[in-house]
Amino acid sequence: MLGYLIRRVLIGLLTLLLITMAIYALVRYMPGSPLSTDPAMMNPEKMPSEEDLERMKAAYGLDKSIPVAYAHWLGDMIQGDFGTSFNEKKPVRDVIGSRVVATLLLTLPSLVLAYILSIPIGLYSTARSGKLDERMVGVFLYMLYAIPSFIAALFLQLLFAVKLDGTVFELPLMGLKSDEYEMLTDTQKIWDRFTHMILPVISFTYVSLAYYSRFIKANMEEVIRQDYIRTAKAKGLGPVRIMIHHAFRNTLIPFVTLLGLSLPSLLGGAIILEGIFNWPGMGQLYFDSILTRDYPVIMGLTFALSVLTLLGQLIADLLYAFVDPRISYK
């Protein structure tokens, strides 16, 4: 196990190096530069001189070639310094850190709800396969999966924030908190945050719920056709025990893989949904940093998401041995 873990970590570090190298080159080759979004460049009456331009390029690190600039960024990153945001003039760690909580308020409940609800729905659909109720559930899940999340978000806003305005079912249209948030008591603040989370969390969750439920059902239907399931039935074991202890346990490997690949979504957010709900999350930050050519923030976010992706795959691989005793990493 230790040897396997060391190999995976070394491969992960090499992969991370190649990813950051490629992204750094791509963002530097993008049309435009941080200078084109700097306020000093916006006023045609106060255009900077050539000396000022060279000074600004040096301040932004644009006077260095891409390999040299990347080497400087990599050296600082290894020491824990991700640079200073060109746009907000603050350390990148502070800029990203200010958005992490807002993103986790959406993605973490969404991920937990999707997994908690999809498992019983998938098992129920397998147990009732071919029955009328299972077909109705399947049609409903397909409908959910077919509706784009941003379309559902707009309909939810129209229903709960506009049509039900003034009723007990009214929910906030957008934002992380109300304007009078600071004047509320602690209990009221919790309730205010909760009500603002409901519509975005639903929009984040329902597509994943539909997909995971169908994913579990498809894997379960393949497993229940195996010989050992027929043997368990012949021994007189009950359907619930067969379904959970024998069939579902043997579908955990693809399910664990799916769980590992879901880890980056905890910080990735969703650009369109965050824009619709005016939610100050990581997805919106990534989009804004690309628009403003904020290279340090782009690289900081790329590094964080790449680490999460590689870590999720490693965790999934390590969990294989726990869900399937036949797998060994010796």
Secondary structure, 3 states (H helix, E strand, C coil): CHHHHHHHHHHHHHHHHHHHHHHHHHHHHCCCCHHHHCHHHCCHHHCCCHHHHHHHHHHHCCCCCHHHHHHHHHHHHHCCCCCECCCCCCEHHHHHHHHHHHHHHHHHHHHHHHHHHHHHHHHHHHHCCCCHHHHHHHHHHHHHHHCCHHHHHHHHHHHHHHHCCCCCCCCCCCCCCCCCHHHCCHHHHHHHHHHHHHHHHHHHHHHHHHHHHHHHHHHHHHHCCCHHHHHHHHCCCCHHHHHHHHHHHHHHHHHHHHHHHHCCHHHHCCHHHHHHCCCCCHHHHHHHHHHCCCHHHHHHHHHHHHHHHHHHHHHHHHHHHHHCCCCCCC
